[in-house]
Amino acid sequence: MDLEKTLSEGLESVKSHMDGLKADLESRYTKLQEEVKSAGVADEATKNEIKNIESLISSQKERIEAIEKSANRLGAGNKGGSFKNKIQEALESKSVQEQMDAFKAGQTSGFTMNTKAVITESDAYTNDVVPADYVAGMKYDPERKVHVRQFLPTGTTNSDKIRYIKESNFTDNTGVVAEGNASGQNDFDLTATDAVVEKIACHFRVSKEALNDTAGLASHISLRGMEKYMKEEDSYLLYDSTYGLTVTATDYALDSYTGDADAQEHDVILEAIKQIENRNYRPSAIMMGIGRFYDMIRRKDADGRYIFPTDVVFGTRTPVVRGVPIIATNAINDTDGDANDFLIADFAQLTTLFDRESMQVRFYEQDQDNVVKDLVTVQISGRLALPTYLPNAGAFGNFATAITNAGNS
């Protein structure tokens, strides 16, 4: 049995029945008008007949709308063949066939059937029938919050290089001189030393449609680009092969601390501070990797007590060694250097970070074939210079190497 044909025939029958009801209603209205003209009042029986006919017409309109909706759903080709099969099976049942015959003959105003179909989202819904609730913003794993530049003195420059005068080869003949004798002659060399300005940069290329249609995309690109810039800047400041502070600072003297089978990280830090102070500097900060930092503060003595104070272990106080604060940062890492590295320095004497151009985010429509492809280039860039004035103001070393060399293998 063709379901669509059956629905079409049922629709025509209902419409035909409704046309008859409308004609009957018009004749009742005519009769009512004649009664009012002749008697001056409408007969109650005629008014009740009109009310009943209007009720039937309203009922038939609802049936027509229901049948037309069913026909439209079937004709749209949507998913849900199983539901159509249920209707097909119900129409072919004996009881419904008898009702259909009576309906076509005008003996009844409608028919009923039970398909026992269950409408579920998984079976009956196609595409986004129920709209999703969106959470604002883009989610991603964060970048580091603490950066190397926060612990360095900073300045600005209008040149492409930083030049400073460095003293070397000092000959010191200062001494007590007897009356009438010549004093000793001192001497030194001066050398002009340059640190060139270098650029750190990256860019994105994105369509105008994506920028205009995706809420928050421009600010997300700017934010992520700046975070990646700062991460690369950390790598440059510590590990650049020419200007990185772990390269230019004086190396930790391994042989100055030996013969200690119990040596640990804080012992090496104490030794490094001693070496710097022997060179007449006072360290301002200790930089070490996060992993090695937690290894250090969780160490216990022979009785199971923390070596570091508990307020340091539990994070209520900044850890210090000999008054020098410890900075635990993953800027010290295996990717750029070694996670066991440490850098201890009087940073104000060691260096100054000069910005030629502070980090900026720029949007360019004129780049390569951007115009013909309707693209936008987003560039994040900055220019900086990092002179190391006095390498002896710092000590760079490796915990694993220093502890082993100290005697704790």
C-alpha positions in Angstrom: 0.0 0.0 0.0 1.4 3.5 -1.0 1.4 5.7 2.1 1.7 9.0 0.3 -1.2 8.0 -2.0 -3.4 7.0 1.0 -2.7 10.3 2.7 -3.5 12.2 -0.5 -6.8 10.4 -0.9 -7.7 11.0 2.8 -6.8 14.7 2.4 -9.1 15.1 -0.6 -12.0 13.3 1.2 -11.6 15.6 4.2 -11.6 18.6 2.0 -14.7 17.5 0.1 -16.5 16.8 3.4 -15.4 20.3 4.6 -16.8 21.9 1.4 -20.2 20.3 2.2 -20.1 21.6 5.7 -19.4 25.1 4.4 -22.4 25.0 2.0 -24.6 23.7 4.9 -23.3 26.6 7.1 -24.2 29.1 4.4 -27.8 27.8 4.1 -28.1 28.0 7.9 -27.0 31.6 7.9 -29.6 32.4 5.2 -32.3 30.7 7.2 -31.2 32.6 10.3 -31.5 35.9 8.5 -35.0 35.1 7.2 -36.1 34.2 10.7 -34.8 37.5 12.1 -36.6 39.5 9.3 -39.9 37.8 9.8 -40.0 37.3 13.6 -37.5 39.8 14.7 -35.5 37.2 16.6 -33.3 34.2 15.7 -34.5 30.7 16.4 -32.4 28.9 19.1 -32.4 25.6 17.1 -31.0 27.3 14.1 -28.2 29.0 16.2 -27.3 25.6 17.7 -27.1 24.1 14.3 -24.7 26.8 13.1 -22.5 26.4 16.2 -22.2 22.6 15.6 -21.3 23.1 11.9 -18.6 25.7 12.8 -17.2 23.2 15.4 -17.0 20.5 12.7 -15.3 22.9 10.2 -12.7 23.7 12.8 -12.1 20.1 13.5 -11.7 19.3 9.8 -9.2 22.2 9.4 -7.0 20.6 12.1 -7.2 17.2 10.3 -6.2 18.8 7.0 -3.2 20.5 8.6 -2.1 17.3 10.3 -2.4 15.3 7.0 -0.5 18.0 5.1 2.3 18.0 7.7 2.7 14.2 7.5 2.8 14.4 3.7 5.5 17.1 3.8 7.7 15.1 6.2 7.5 12.1 4.0 8.2 14.1 0.9 11.3 15.8 2.4 13.4 12.7 2.3 14.5 13.1 5.9 16.0 10.4 8.0 13.3 8.3 9.7 12.2 5.5 7.4 11.4 3.4 10.4 8.7 5.8 11.4 7.2 5.7 7.9 7.2 1.9 8.0 5.2 2.1 11.3 2.6 4.2 9.6 2.5 1.8 6.6 2.0 -1.2 8.9 -0.8 0.6 10.8 -2.6 1.7 7.6 -2.6 -1.9 6.3 -4.3 -3.3 9.5 -7.9 -4.5 9.1 -9.4 -2.1 11.7 -7.9 1.0 10.0 -8.9 -0.2 6.5 -12.5 -0.4 7.7 -12.3 3.1 9.2 -10.8 4.4 5.9 -13.6 2.9 3.9 -16.2 4.5 6.1 -14.2 7.8 6.0 -14.2 7.8 2.2 -17.9 7.0 2.0 -18.6 10.0 4.2 -20.0 7.9 7.0 -17.4 9.2 9.5 -15.5 12.5 10.0 -12.1 10.9 10.7 -10.2 7.8 11.6 -7.6 6.7 14.2 -4.6 4.4 14.2 -1.9 3.5 16.7 1.7 3.2 15.2 3.4 2.6 18.6 6.3 4.7 17.3 8.7 6.3 19.7 10.4 9.5 18.6 14.0 9.7 19.9 16.8 12.2 19.2 19.1 9.5 18.0 16.6 8.1 15.5 14.5 11.0 14.4 16.7 14.1 14.6 19.0 15.2 11.8 21.7 17.9 12.2 21.4 20.6 14.9 17.7 20.2 15.9 18.7 21.1 19.5 21.1 24.0 19.4 24.3 23.8 21.6 25.2 26.2 24.3 28.6 27.7 23.6 31.1 28.6 26.3 32.9 31.9 25.5 36.6 31.8 24.4 39.0 29.2 23.2 40.4 26.7 25.7 44.1 25.7 25.6 46.9 24.7 27.9 48.6 27.9 29.4 52.1 29.1 28.7 54.4 30.1 31.6 53.4 33.1 33.6 56.8 34.1 34.9 59.4 35.3 32.4 63.1 36.0 32.5 62.8 39.7 31.7 60.9 40.2 35.0 64.2 39.7 36.8 66.4 41.8 34.6 67.1 45.6 34.5 65.5 47.0 31.3 66.0 50.0 29.1 65.3 51.2 25.6 67.5 52.1 22.6 67.1 54.0 19.3 70.1 52.3 17.7 70.7 48.9 16.1 73.4 48.1 18.7 74.4 48.6 22.3 78.0 49.6 22.8 79.8 49.6 26.2 83.4 50.1 27.3 84.9 47.1 29.0 88.0 47.2 31.1 90.5 44.3 30.9 94.1 43.4 31.7 94.4 45.5 34.8 98.0 45.7 36.1 97.9 46.6 39.8 101.2 47.9 41.3 99.6 49.8 44.1 101.7 49.5 47.2 103.4 51.1 50.2 106.2 53.3 48.9 109.3 54.5 51.0 110.1 58.1 51.1 111.9 59.2 47.9 111.0 56.0 46.0 108.9 55.9 42.8 105.4 54.5 43.1 104.3 51.5 41.1 102.6 52.1 37.8 99.1 50.7 37.1 97.7 50.0 33.7 94.6 48.6 32.0 93.1 48.1 28.6 89.7 49.4 27.4 87.7 47.7 24.7 84.5 48.9 23.0 82.1 45.9 23.0 78.9 45.7 21.0 75.7 43.8 21.5 73.6 43.9 18.4 69.8 44.3 18.3 68.1 41.2 17.2 64.5 40.4 16.2 62.1 37.8 17.5 59.0 37.3 15.3 56.2 35.0 14.1 53.1 35.4 12.0 49.7 33.9 11.2 47.7 34.1 7.9 43.9 34.0 8.2 41.0 34.7 6.0 38.9 37.8 6.5 35.8 35.6 6.7 37.3 33.7 9.6 38.2 36.9 11.4 34.8 38.4 10.9 32.7 35.3 11.5 34.5 33.7 14.5 33.9 35.6 17.7 37.1 36.4 19.5 39.4 35.0 16.9 41.4 38.2 16.4 42.1 38.6 20.2 42.9 34.9 20.5 45.5 35.0 17.7 47.0 38.1 19.3 47.1 36.5 22.8 48.6 33.2 21.6 51.1 35.0 19.4 52.3 37.1 22.3 52.6 34.2 24.6 54.7 32.3 22.1 56.8 35.4 21.6 57.5 35.6 25.4 58.4 31.9 25.5 60.9 32.4 22.7 62.3 35.5 24.3 63.0 33.5 27.5 64.9 31.0 25.4 66.9 33.8 23.8 67.8 35.5 27.0 69.1 32.4 28.7 70.3 30.1 25.9 71.2 32.2 22.8 74.5 31.0 21.5 76.0 34.5 21.5 74.1 36.6 24.0 72.4 34.1 26.3 73.1 34.6 30.0 74.0 30.9 30.6 76.6 31.3 27.8 78.1 34.7 28.9 78.0 34.3 32.7 81.1 32.8 34.4 80.9 29.0 34.8 80.4 27.6 38.3 83.8 26.3 39.5 83.3 22.6 40.1 86.5 22.0 41.9 85.8 24.6 44.5 83.4 22.2 46.3 84.4 18.6 46.6 84.6 15.8 49.2 80.9 15.9 50.4 79.2 12.6 49.9 75.9 14.2 51.1 75.9 17.1 48.8 72.5 18.3 47.5 71.1 21.2 45.5 71.1 23.7 48.4 74.8 22.9 49.0 75.7 23.7 45.4 73.7 26.9 45.6 75.6 27.9 48.7 78.9 27.3 46.9 77.8 29.3 43.9 76.8 32.2 46.1 80.2 32.0 47.8 82.0 32.1 44.5 80.1 35.2 43.3 80.6 37.0 46.6 84.3 36.2 46.4 84.2 38.2 43.2 82.7 41.1 45.1 79.2 40.8 43.8 76.0 40.1 45.8 73.5 37.8 44.0 70.0 39.1 43.5 68.3 35.9 42.3 68.7 32.1 41.8 67.1 30.6 38.7 66.5 26.9 38.5 64.2 24.4 36.8 60.8 23.5 38.4 61.6 19.8 38.6 64.9 20.3 40.4 63.3 22.9 42.7 60.7 20.4 43.9 63.4 17.7 44.3 65.3 20.1 46.5 62.5 21.3 48.9 61.1 17.8 49.4 64.4 16.4 50.7 64.4 15.3 54.3 67.0 14.7 57.0 67.9 11.4 58.7 64.8 11.8 61.0 62.4 12.4 58.1 62.1 16.1 58.6 62.1 18.6 55.8 65.4 20.3 55.4 63.8 23.5 54.1 61.3 25.3 56.5 57.8 23.9 56.3 56.4 27.4 55.2 58.7 27.2 52.2 57.7 23.5 51.5 54.0 24.4 51.6 54.3 27.6 49.7 53.5 30.3 52.2 57.0 31.9 52.0 59.3 32.5 49.1 62.3 30.2 49.4 65.7 31.8 49.9 69.2 30.7 50.4 71.5 33.1 52.2 68.8 35.8 51.6 68.8 35.2 47.8 65.3 34.3 46.5 64.9 31.2 44.4 62.9 31.5 41.1 61.6 28.1 39.9 60.9 28.4 36.2 60.5 26.1 33.2 62.5 28.6 31.2 65.3 26.4 32.5 64.4 23.3 30.5 65.6 20.3 28.5 64.4 21.9 25.2 66.7 24.9 25.2 69.3 23.7 27.7 69.2 21.2 30.5 66.5 21.0 33.2 69.3 20.6 35.8 70.8 24.0 34.9 71.0 26.9 37.4 71.9 30.5 37.0 72.7 32.6 40.0 73.7 36.3 39.5 73.7 39.9 40.5 71.5 40.6 37.5 71.7 44.4 37.8 75.5 44.2 37.3 75.5 41.3 34.9 73.3 42.8 32.1 70.5 45.1 30.9 67.8 44.1 28.5 67.3 46.8 25.9 64.1 47.1 23.8 64.5 48.6 20.4 60.9 47.8 19.6 58.6 46.4 22.3 56.6 43.3 21.3 53.8 44.4 18.9 50.9 42.8 17.1 50.2 44.1 13.6 47.4 43.2 11.1 48.4 43.5 7.4 46.0 43.2 4.5 48.8 43.9 1.9 51.1 40.9 2.1 52.0 38.4 -0.7 48.7 37.5 -2.3 46.5 38.7 0.6 44.4 41.1 -1.6 43.3 38.6 -4.2 42.7 35.9 -1.7 41.1 38.2 0.9 43.6 37.2 3.6 45.1 39.0 6.6 48.6 38.5 7.9 49.0 38.9 11.7 52.6 39.5 12.7 54.0 39.5 16.3 57.5 40.9 16.6 59.9 42.7 18.8 63.6 43.8 18.7 66.0 43.7 21.6 69.6 43.6 22.7 71.2 41.9 25.7 74.7 43.0 26.5 76.5 41.1 29.3 78.7 43.7 31.0 80.3 41.7 33.8 80.3 37.9 33.4 81.7 37.5 36.9 78.5 38.8 38.4 76.9 35.4 37.6 77.6 31.7 38.0 76.1 29.2 35.6 76.2 25.5 36.3 74.4 22.1 36.3 73.2 20.5 39.5 73.7 16.9 38.4 77.3 17.6 37.4 78.1 19.7 40.5 76.6 17.3 43.0 78.4 14.3 41.4 81.7 16.3 41.4 81.2 17.3 45.0 81.3 13.6 45.9 77.6 12.5 46.0 77.5 10.0 43.2 
